[in-house]
């Protein structure tokens, strides 16, 4: 999908608990030279169940105002818009994501909860169905570590790598490209392929400090463990096998268990692959 030149960073606001999302989304919007658009969906059924019909609407307007003020505190020059939409949250955000540069939402308390996460959780559903990359923000601020990206050699993972290079460049951060392989694979050969792929994607951002790491193990667990010291983790929504679900196992694992904010890259045109990486992935399948 071609991203419109004026596409905004869209924030899905549910309550005051989502204000940390506004801070990080404002930083991303400013870094990428994009406007920020705040969206809150309003439920009239809940309004009629309240003590007064006006109270929930007033709270919604107050939330948008507070969020806009916070965004300007974080990035004073940022263009910020706000909107209250009377419709269902998931359907509205999926529809609006088709024209967005990035969609940002909270994680609904998933990180560190230690509980089973319902499949219909908003962030999970958006990761599987949004029309643009999705940023899932945690309630605790991330450490000042590297930008981490999981790569498996598939076209989808190269989109994640491409986005990660751009994020690292705009953040002035180190980029860590991680590939997890099976125990019968040649680590040195895969490391060479990963280095070549990273060199192609950093050709226009040569100042970005980079590190390639190839390890054996379980892809989801390795990425979760490595993400504990990352300021941002990126992964493709899924591998490229037609039979796989809309959201792959690795992407799900990161959403559920990583303490870092996660960008699930989807909704973009695939990057054609040539060379040794143009083969089916066997290992890490975001």
Secondary structure, 3 states (H helix, E strand, C coil): CCCCCCCCEEEEECCHHHHHHHHHHHHHHHHCCCCEEEEEECCHHHHHHCCCHHHHHHHHHHHHHHHHHHHHHHCCCCCEEEEEECCCHHHHHHHHHCCCCEEEEECCCCCCCCCCCCCCCHHHHHHHHCCCCEEEECCCCCCCCCEEEECCCCHHHHHHHHHHHHHHHHHCCCEEEEEEECCCCCHHHHHHHHHHHHHHHCCCCCCCCEEEEEEECCHHHHHHHHHCCCCEEEEECCCCCCCCCCCCHHHHHHHHHCCCCEEEECCCCCCCCCHHHCCCCCCCCC
